[in-house]
Amino acid sequence: LPFLVLLPRAAKRNARVLGGVCVLMLAGHYLDLYLLLAPDILPAPSFGSLELLVPIGYISLFALITRRALWQRETA
């Protein structure tokens, strides 16, 4: 799907389209890893709060570190 969305030149120059494709690819990658690892770890596949909170925590930490680094660079 990302390949088809990014075929037109105008789509590659639109930040909203690129952001949507990035989110879609990250979600797909997370689902791929979950389906690869969960059967070996869990007795039955489940999707609860832990599976949601861990990626949200990593995304928040990344955003915080990136924001601080960019803020320091801007004020310097």
C-alpha positions in Angstrom: 0.0 0.0 0.0 2.7 2.6 0.8 4.3 1.9 -2.6 1.1 2.6 -4.4 0.4 5.7 -2.4 3.8 7.1 -3.1 3.8 6.4 -6.8 2.7 9.9 -7.9 5.3 12.7 -7.6 2.8 15.0 -5.9 2.3 12.5 -3.1 6.0 12.4 -2.3 6.1 16.2 -2.0 3.1 16.4 0.4 4.1 16.3 4.1 0.7 15.0 5.2 0.8 12.1 2.8 4.3 11.2 3.8 3.3 11.4 7.5 0.4 9.1 6.9 2.5 6.6 5.1 5.1 6.7 7.9 2.5 6.0 10.5 1.1 3.2 8.4 4.5 1.6 8.0 5.4 1.9 11.6 2.0 0.3 12.6 2.6 -2.5 10.1 6.1 -3.1 11.4 4.9 -3.2 15.0 2.1 -5.7 14.0 4.6 -7.8 12.2 7.0 -8.0 15.2 4.1 -8.7 17.5 2.8 -11.6 15.4 6.3 -12.9 15.1 7.1 -12.9 18.8 3.8 -13.2 20.6 3.1 -16.9 19.8 6.4 -17.9 21.5 5.9 -15.7 24.6 2.2 -15.8 25.2 0.0 -18.8 25.6 -2.8 -17.1 23.6 -2.5 -13.9 21.6 -4.0 -11.0 23.3 -4.1 -7.3 22.8 -4.4 -5.3 26.0 -3.2 -2.2 27.6 0.5 -3.3 27.8 0.6 -3.7 24.1 -0.7 -0.2 23.7 1.3 1.5 26.4 4.8 0.3 25.5 4.8 1.8 22.0 3.2 5.0 23.3 5.9 5.2 26.0 8.7 4.8 23.4 7.1 7.3 21.1 6.8 9.8 23.9 10.4 9.3 25.0 11.6 9.8 21.5 9.5 12.9 21.0 10.8 14.4 24.3 14.5 13.7 23.5 14.1 15.1 20.0 12.3 18.2 21.2 14.9 18.9 23.8 17.7 18.4 21.3 16.1 20.7 18.7 15.2 23.3 21.4 18.9 23.5 22.5 20.1 23.8 19.0 17.6 26.6 18.2 18.6 28.6 21.3 22.3 28.2 20.7 
